[in-house]
Structures are given as structure tokens and as C-alpha cells.
Amino acid sequence: MKKINVGIIGCGVIAPAHIKSYQMLPDVEVISCCDLIREKAEKRAAEFGIKKIFTSYKEMLADKELDAVSICTDHESHTLLAVECLEAGKHVICEKSLASSKENLEKMLDAEKNHPELVFSGVFQHRFDSGYLYAKELVNNGVLGEILTADLTVMCLRTNEYYNADAWRGTWAKEGGALLINQAIHFIDMISWIMGGVKSVSAEYTNLAHKGIIECEDTASAAVVYKNGALGTISATSASPLSWQPTMTFNGTKGSLSIRDNKLFSLQLSDREQEEAIRQKFAEYTEEKCVSKSYYGSGHPRQLNDFIEAIRSGIPLRVPAHSAAHAPSIVLSIYDSCRSGKRVAVEH
Ligand SMILES: NC(=O)c1ccc[n+]([C@@H]2O[C@H](COP(=O)([O-])OP(=O)(O)OC[C@H]3O[C@@H](n4cnc5c(N)ncnc54)[C@H](O)[C@@H]3O)[C@@H](O)[C@H]2O)c1
């Protein structure tokens, strides 16, 4: 088996989830890490035994030994970094949000088209969570009948301290937004993935509890039209006392299913026997082996394994870049809708 050498760009909060995930895989080595702030790269290198340290990603990319890169930086920098990594012949996995503006999203999609010889994935690790996968199977196999409405609520908490810790957070220029593009995006991706995509949105956003702290939104709501014709809503806030509570509800002609944080929350089917069997199956799901009982759960090891397998054996990615582009496209359309006061079509 060919050894795959990986580099990390951005050695902040999420980098360890990538490094630990790679270090679980056979014949994969994280050989380099890069951060604009040398001490941050040095800290990660010392923690995880990484040999090469860089403060310039260009120097890191010049390394012929390097096969693949994880991009773990602020949203605005994702586009330039991903494009340059692909141009340097490296496979890429980029953290969410793939881009922070529609213009940059186009550049990411062009880069993917221009480099069919390379693997280019976007992180949405919850696409590997067993409860969500089972919910997708049930919805897609028609167990709920025709889906009429699909609704998402995301209650979470991001404190003033969280926003003040890093200059890029909560800014239009570097994060591209706040609550929607950073926290709610995971579940906007999930509900749209399960439903087969969003066609258009009509939305509002506001800042209710972080005034003077962030320039972007901490609360938002949207009326959604899915590509399959169903309707739905998104309602989200990062000023809730509930630290992390994402809930998705699918209402169909044969019943209703609610999933909260990867677990069954409620189920009602016209067929009561089938309802009981499904309840049992949800109960059987246990969280599989994960890096640690960390805040980010067990999705990163599974997604990075998927990325490595795609490089090694050419299997199709679960989250190719063009698929990871849909949630940012929805989020950026929500912002456009609020600014224009009009319904906005979701392009990608
Ligand atoms: N999938 C998840 O659950 C999850 C969780 C947290 C963060 N994230 C994502 O991970 C990314 C990073 O978030 P974070 O919380 O780790 O941020 P962070 O601020 O803690 O770390 C980002 C690091 O990138 C470095 N950096 C920025 N531009 C660079 C460049 N050009 N070259 C080298 N280094 C550069 C910064 O110096 C900083 O150390 C974001 O896209 C975020 O949305 C994903």
C-alpha cells in the first residue's frame, strides 16, 4: 500500500481533529504543518510528532514528498489555499465553509473541474453519523411517504469570549457571516443532503444578543423551497442557553420523523409495526470508535478515511467539493435574500 503524506494548513482549534484522524490510518503520515503564527505550528508539531514546520504554505507545497493537504484556516482564505494546493498537484480536503462569498465559491468549483486528476473534498463530517444516515435512508426510501415539509432548528451558544478570541470570527470579510456560515451550516448541509437540495430561500437575519461584538448575524430564519417541491423552514440562533441542539423534522404523507443531534427525537408512522421496528434500529445504533469523546464527535476520522480511500483507490468521495458547495450556496443566498428583501434562487 502506497504511503500517503499529508500536510495541515492552519494549526488552530480544528487541526487536531484532522491530525488525530490521519494518525489512526495505516500508511498515512502527517509530515508537515503550517501556520502564519510559527508558535501555533510548533505547538501542533510537538504535540503530534510532525517533522516539518512552515509559516508559508507556498514553501510547504513545494515539498515533493507531500501528497495531500487539509485546509483548516478561516473561511476567506480557503479559496486561495485550495486553488494553489490543487495547482501544486496536491489532493485537498477543505474545512467548512468551502468559501465565504459566491465569487469564491465559483473559483472553488472551477478548480474542482480543472483538476479531475486530484481528489477535492469539503468537510461535512456529520454526513458520516449513523443516525443521520439512517434518517436519510428512511426519507429517501419513501418510509415517510411524500415529504411535505422539512424543518430545521439550530439552538447553540457562542459567547462574546468565543468571538473576541480570534479576529476573523463574526466578520463579513474573513468568516463570511457568523451563525449560519459557521455553526448552522452543518445541519443546513444535512437537511438539504437528505432532501436532495434546496431550490430557493426567502430569509431574514439579525444580531440580537451580540451587538457590538460581531458585525454579522446571531439569529436567522428562512422559508425554504426544496428541489423536490417540498417546503420547509430554517430557524437558528447562537444566543441560546442550549449549547448545541440541532433538530430536523420531516413531515410526510405517511408519517413524521424528528432527529435531534444524530438521535431519534420523535417518530409517528401510520404503520405502527414499522414504527416500532425503526425505533429499535435507532436504539441499536451506538457511537462507533472515535478519536476521543471530543466536542467534534467521531465524524472527522470517518471523513478523513473517506478522503484517503478516494486518493488511494479512486472510490467516489461522500463529500466532493461540488456537493460541499451546496450548503454555503444556501447560506450565501439567505444573506442575499435578507439584504434584497427578495426570494433568491440557490445556484449550486
Ligand atoms: N468541522 C467542524 O466541526 C469544525 C469545527 C471547528 C472549526 N471548523 C472550521 O475549521 C476552520 C478553522 O477553524 P478554527 O476554529 O480551527 O480556527 P482557528 O482560528 O483556531 O485556526 C485557524 C488558523 O489558521 C491560521 N491561518 C490563517 N490563514 C493562514 C494561511 N494563509 N497560512 C497558514 N495558516 C493560516 C491562523 O493563524 C490560525 O492559527 C474554519 O473553516 C472552521 O469553520 C470546523
The ligand as an ORCA input file, in Angstrom:
! r2SCAN-3c Opt
* xyz 0 1
  N     -15.982     20.631     11.058
  C     -16.098     21.167     12.268
  O     -16.818     20.682     13.135
  C     -15.341     22.411     12.585
  C     -15.172     22.837     13.904
  C     -14.415     23.982     14.141
  C     -13.881     24.704     13.082
  N     -14.111     24.276     11.806
  C     -13.591     25.012     10.641
  O     -12.168     24.897     10.623
  C     -11.618     26.108     10.103
  C     -10.651     26.695     11.111
  O     -11.340     26.966     12.304
  P     -10.567     27.033     13.701
  O     -11.628     27.157     14.728
  O      -9.578     25.934     13.791
  O      -9.818     28.447     13.519
  P      -8.549     28.985     14.308
  O      -8.622     30.462     14.219
  O      -8.457     28.343     15.647
  O      -7.322     28.447     13.438
  C      -7.071     28.894     12.128
  C      -5.573     29.007     11.955
  O      -5.284     29.217     10.580
  C      -4.124     30.045     10.518
  N      -4.052     30.624      9.173
  C      -4.900     31.504      8.579
  N      -4.514     31.767      7.321
  C      -3.403     31.020      7.094
  C      -2.525     30.866      5.987
  N      -2.719     31.522      4.844
  N      -1.482     30.024      6.104
  C      -1.255     29.347      7.254
  N      -2.056     29.463      8.354
  C      -3.102     30.299      8.275
  C      -4.333     31.052     11.642
  O      -3.126     31.662     12.037
  C      -4.929     30.164     12.727
  O      -3.953     29.640     13.596
  C     -12.811     27.011      9.760
  O     -13.144     26.802      8.427
  C     -13.909     26.490     10.663
  O     -15.221     26.743     10.189
  C     -14.793     23.136     11.540
*
